[in-house]
């Protein structure tokens, strides 16, 4: 085997190796990106749902406090009105 034939054979082997590694890397990248995207979407959805639940709990807490305060004010106003009407009538 002459030197040019040997160089050509080495270049063919190196080219085949590079092509194989490149193809495998592209396939691995596509698989990781597909699974990664699905995983990230799932995590994001779970965190959004947990955040919505937390906000709804806070909203219900504030609503109940507001309703309690409103009932207290109604009671105070009615009590004041009753005292005033008793004083004049």
Secondary structure as GFF3:
##gff-version 3
##sequence-region A 1 89
A	DSSP	alpha_helix	3	88	.	.	.	ID=ss1
###
